[in-house]
């Protein structure tokens, strides 16, 4: 793993934690940041999680050759 892929993986983990937190906040009925902002964070963090994870895997594969 390179430092670049490690940063991508770290970002993916943080975005995944944010998504899970938003899901719990929204399921509680009264999100602390409000319904629309929490939904926006959730909708932004879900694709970001996948994108950053994909980037980390691609970078690692590229550096294995």
DSSP file (Angstrom, degrees, kcal/mol; ACC not computed):
  #  RESIDUE AA STRUCTURE BP1 BP2  ACC     N-H-->O    O-->H-N    N-H-->O    O-->H-N    TCO  KAPPA ALPHA  PHI   PSI    X-CA   Y-CA   Z-CA
    1    1 A X              0   0    0      0, 0.0     2,-0.2     0, 0.0    59,-0.0   0.000 360.0 360.0 360.0 135.5    0.0    0.0    0.0
    2    2 A X     >  -     0   0    0      1,-0.1     4,-2.2     0, 0.0     5,-0.2  -0.563 360.0-108.4 -94.5 164.0    1.3    3.4   -0.9
    3    3 A X  H  > S+     0   0    0      1,-0.2     4,-2.1     2,-0.2     5,-0.2   0.875 120.3  55.7 -58.8 -35.5    0.6    6.6    1.1
    4    4 A X  H  > S+     0   0    0      1,-0.2     4,-2.0     2,-0.2    -1,-0.2   0.935 109.3  44.1 -63.4 -46.7   -1.7    7.7   -1.6
    5    5 A X  H  > S+     0   0    0      1,-0.2     4,-2.4     2,-0.2    -1,-0.2   0.833 111.0  56.2 -68.7 -30.5   -3.9    4.6   -1.4
    6    6 A X  H  X S+     0   0    0     -4,-2.2     4,-2.3     2,-0.2    -1,-0.2   0.882 107.0  48.6 -65.7 -38.2   -3.8    4.8    2.3
    7    7 A X  H  X S+     0   0    0     -4,-2.1     4,-2.5     2,-0.2    -2,-0.2   0.901 111.1  50.5 -68.4 -40.2   -5.2    8.3    2.2
    8    8 A X  H  X S+     0   0    0     -4,-2.0     4,-2.1     2,-0.2    -2,-0.2   0.921 112.1  47.6 -60.8 -43.3   -7.9    7.1   -0.2
    9    9 A X  H  X S+     0   0    0     -4,-2.4     4,-2.2     2,-0.2    -2,-0.2   0.887 110.5  51.5 -66.6 -39.3   -8.8    4.3    2.1
   10   10 A X  H  X S+     0   0    0     -4,-2.3     4,-2.3     2,-0.2    -1,-0.2   0.926 110.4  48.9 -62.1 -44.8   -8.9    6.6    5.1
   11   11 A X  H  X S+     0   0    0     -4,-2.5     4,-2.4     1,-0.2    -2,-0.2   0.882 109.7  52.7 -62.1 -38.5  -11.3    8.9    3.3
   12   12 A X  H  X S+     0   0    0     -4,-2.1     4,-2.2     2,-0.2    -1,-0.2   0.902 109.6  48.5 -63.6 -41.5  -13.4    6.0    2.4
   13   13 A X  H  X S+     0   0    0     -4,-2.2     4,-2.3     2,-0.2    -2,-0.2   0.908 111.8  48.7 -65.3 -42.5  -13.7    4.9    6.0
   14   14 A X  H  X S+     0   0    0     -4,-2.3     4,-2.2     1,-0.2    -2,-0.2   0.912 112.1  48.7 -64.9 -42.2  -14.5    8.4    7.2
   15   15 A X  H  X S+     0   0    0     -4,-2.4     4,-2.1     2,-0.2    -1,-0.2   0.885 111.0  50.9 -65.7 -37.6  -17.2    8.7    4.5
   16   16 A X  H  X S+     0   0    0     -4,-2.2     4,-2.3     2,-0.2    -2,-0.2   0.897 109.5  50.0 -66.1 -40.1  -18.7    5.3    5.5
   17   17 A X  H  X S+     0   0    0     -4,-2.3     4,-2.4     1,-0.2    -2,-0.2   0.897 110.2  50.9 -64.1 -40.0  -18.8    6.3    9.1
   18   18 A X  H  X S+     0   0    0     -4,-2.2     4,-2.3     2,-0.2    -2,-0.2   0.902 109.6  50.7 -63.8 -40.6  -20.6    9.5    8.2
   19   19 A X  H  X S+     0   0    0     -4,-2.1     4,-2.2     2,-0.2    -2,-0.2   0.926 111.4  47.0 -63.8 -44.9  -23.1    7.5    6.1
   20   20 A X  H  X S+     0   0    0     -4,-2.3     4,-2.2     1,-0.2    -1,-0.2   0.908 111.8  51.3 -64.1 -41.4  -23.8    5.1    9.0
   21   21 A X  H  X S+     0   0    0     -4,-2.4     4,-2.5     1,-0.2    -1,-0.2   0.896 109.5  50.2 -61.9 -40.2  -24.2    8.0   11.4
   22   22 A X  H  X S+     0   0    0     -4,-2.3     4,-3.0     2,-0.2     5,-0.2   0.892 107.9  53.2 -65.4 -39.7  -26.6    9.8    9.1
   23   23 A X  H  X S+     0   0    0     -4,-2.2     4,-2.0     1,-0.2    -2,-0.2   0.927 111.6  45.6 -61.7 -43.8  -28.7    6.6    8.8
   24   24 A X  H  X S+     0   0    0     -4,-2.2     4,-1.1     2,-0.2    -2,-0.2   0.908 113.3  49.9 -65.9 -41.0  -28.9    6.4   12.6
   25   25 A X  H  X S+     0   0    0     -4,-2.5     4,-0.6     1,-0.2     3,-0.4   0.928 112.7  46.4 -62.5 -45.0  -29.8   10.1   12.9
   26   26 A X  H >< S+     0   0    0     -4,-3.0     3,-0.7     1,-0.2    -1,-0.2   0.851 110.4  53.1 -67.9 -33.5  -32.5    9.8   10.3
   27   27 A X  H 3< S+     0   0    0     -4,-2.0    -1,-0.2    -5,-0.2    -2,-0.2   0.708  97.8  66.2 -75.1 -18.2  -34.0    6.7   11.8
   28   28 A X  H 3< S-     0   0    0     -4,-1.1    -1,-0.2    -3,-0.4    -2,-0.2   0.726 104.7-127.9 -74.7 -19.4  -34.2    8.4   15.2
   29   29 A X  S << S+     0   0    0     -3,-0.7     2,-0.3    -4,-0.6    -3,-0.1  -0.029  90.3  60.8 100.5 -32.0  -36.8   10.8   13.8
   30   30 A X  S    S-     0   0    0     -5,-0.3    -4,-0.1     4,-0.1     2,-0.1  -0.725  70.8-161.8-131.5  82.3  -35.1   14.0   14.9
   31   31 A X    >   -     0   0    0     -2,-0.3     3,-1.0     1,-0.1     4,-0.1  -0.393  20.0-133.5 -64.9 140.6  -31.7   14.5   13.4
   32   32 A X  T 3  S+     0   0    0      1,-0.2    -1,-0.1     2,-0.1     3,-0.1   0.832 105.8  43.6 -64.4 -33.5  -29.6   17.1   15.3
   33   33 A X  T 3  S-     0   0    0      1,-0.3     4,-0.3     2,-0.1    -1,-0.2   0.435 123.6 -97.4 -92.2   0.6  -28.5   18.8   12.0
   34   34 A X    <>  -     0   0    0     -3,-1.0     4,-1.9     3,-0.1    -1,-0.3  -0.050  33.3 -85.0  97.5 156.2  -32.0   18.8   10.5
   35   35 A X  H  > S+     0   0    0      1,-0.2     4,-2.2     2,-0.2     5,-0.2   0.923 122.2  45.1 -64.2 -47.8  -33.6   16.4    8.0
   36   36 A X  H  > S+     0   0    0      2,-0.2     4,-2.3     1,-0.2    -1,-0.2   0.908 114.6  46.1 -70.7 -41.6  -32.4   18.1    4.8
   37   37 A X  H  > S+     0   0    0     -4,-0.3     4,-2.4     2,-0.2    -1,-0.2   0.918 114.2  48.4 -67.2 -42.0  -28.7   18.6    5.9
   38   38 A X  H  X S+     0   0    0     -4,-1.9     4,-2.2     2,-0.2    -2,-0.2   0.899 112.3  49.1 -64.7 -40.3  -28.5   15.0    7.2
   39   39 A X  H  X S+     0   0    0     -4,-2.2     4,-2.8    -5,-0.2    -1,-0.2   0.898 110.4  51.7 -64.7 -39.8  -30.0   13.6    4.1
   40   40 A X  H  X S+     0   0    0     -4,-2.3     4,-1.8     2,-0.2    -2,-0.2   0.907 109.4  48.9 -63.0 -42.4  -27.6   15.7    2.0
   41   41 A X  H  X S+     0   0    0     -4,-2.4     4,-2.5     2,-0.2    -1,-0.2   0.910 112.5  49.2 -63.0 -41.7  -24.6   14.4    3.9
   42   42 A X  H  X S+     0   0    0     -4,-2.2     4,-1.9     1,-0.2    -2,-0.2   0.937 111.2  48.3 -62.6 -47.2  -25.9   10.8    3.5
   43   43 A X  H  X S+     0   0    0     -4,-2.8     4,-0.7     1,-0.2    -1,-0.2   0.787 116.4  44.6 -67.2 -26.6  -26.4   11.2   -0.2
   44   44 A X  H  X S+     0   0    0     -4,-1.8     4,-1.2    -5,-0.2    -1,-0.2   0.848 112.8  49.1 -82.1 -36.0  -23.0   12.7   -0.6
   45   45 A X  H  X S+     0   0    0     -4,-2.5     4,-2.2    -5,-0.2    -2,-0.2   0.784 100.3  64.4 -79.2 -26.4  -21.1   10.2    1.5
   46   46 A X  H  X S+     0   0    0     -4,-1.9     4,-1.5     2,-0.2    -1,-0.2   0.972 110.1  35.1 -63.6 -53.7  -22.5    7.0    0.0
   47   47 A X  H  X S+     0   0    0     -4,-0.7     4,-2.8     1,-0.2    -1,-0.2   0.858 115.4  58.2 -68.7 -30.3  -21.0    7.5   -3.5
   48   48 A X  H  X S+     0   0    0     -4,-1.2     4,-2.6     2,-0.2     5,-0.3   0.883 102.8  54.2 -64.0 -37.5  -17.9    9.1   -2.0
   49   49 A X  H  X S+     0   0    0     -4,-2.2     4,-2.1     2,-0.2    -1,-0.2   0.952 113.0  41.6 -59.4 -50.6  -17.3    5.9    0.0
   50   50 A X  H  X S+     0   0    0     -4,-1.5     4,-2.6     2,-0.2    -2,-0.2   0.905 114.9  50.9 -64.9 -42.3  -17.4    3.7   -3.0
   51   51 A X  H  X S+     0   0    0     -4,-2.8     4,-2.4     1,-0.2    -2,-0.2   0.925 112.5  45.0 -63.6 -45.7  -15.4    6.1   -5.2
   52   52 A X  H  X S+     0   0    0     -4,-2.6     4,-2.1     2,-0.2    -1,-0.2   0.874 113.5  50.4 -68.2 -36.3  -12.6    6.5   -2.6
   53   53 A X  H  X S+     0   0    0     -4,-2.1     4,-2.3    -5,-0.3    -2,-0.2   0.926 111.3  48.8 -65.4 -43.6  -12.5    2.7   -2.0
   54   54 A X  H  X S+     0   0    0     -4,-2.6     4,-2.7     1,-0.2    -2,-0.2   0.909 110.8  51.0 -60.7 -42.6  -12.3    2.1   -5.8
   55   55 A X  H  X S+     0   0    0     -4,-2.4     4,-2.4     1,-0.2    -1,-0.2   0.885 109.3  50.8 -63.2 -39.1   -9.5    4.7   -6.1
   56   56 A X  H  X S+     0   0    0     -4,-2.1     4,-2.2     2,-0.2    -1,-0.2   0.916 112.1  46.4 -65.1 -42.6   -7.5    3.0   -3.2
   57   57 A X  H  X S+     0   0    0     -4,-2.3     4,-2.7     2,-0.2    -2,-0.2   0.924 113.4  49.0 -65.5 -44.1   -7.8   -0.4   -4.9
   58   58 A X  H  X S+     0   0    0     -4,-2.7     4,-2.3     1,-0.2    -2,-0.2   0.904 111.8  48.6 -63.5 -41.6   -6.8    0.9   -8.3
   59   59 A X  H  X S+     0   0    0     -4,-2.4     4,-1.5     2,-0.2    -1,-0.2   0.901 112.3  48.6 -65.4 -40.5   -3.8    2.7   -6.9
   60   60 A X  H  X S+     0   0    0     -4,-2.2     4,-0.6     1,-0.2    -2,-0.2   0.925 112.3  48.2 -65.7 -44.0   -2.7   -0.4   -5.0
   61   61 A X  H >X S+     0   0    0     -4,-2.7     3,-0.9     1,-0.2     4,-0.6   0.891 109.3  53.5 -62.6 -39.3   -3.1   -2.6   -8.1
   62   62 A X  H 3< S+     0   0    0     -4,-2.3     3,-0.4     1,-0.2    -1,-0.2   0.830 110.3  47.3 -65.5 -31.5   -1.2   -0.1  -10.2
   63   63 A X  H 3< S+     0   0    0     -4,-1.5    -1,-0.2     1,-0.2    -2,-0.2   0.491  98.6  69.5 -90.2  -3.3    1.8   -0.1   -7.8
   64   64 A X  H <<        0   0    0     -3,-0.9    -1,-0.2    -4,-0.6    -2,-0.2   0.673 360.0 360.0 -83.9 -17.4    1.9   -3.9   -7.5
   65   65 A X     <        0   0    0     -4,-0.6    -1,-0.2    -3,-0.4    -2,-0.1   0.482 360.0 360.0 -79.0 360.0    3.2   -4.3  -11.0
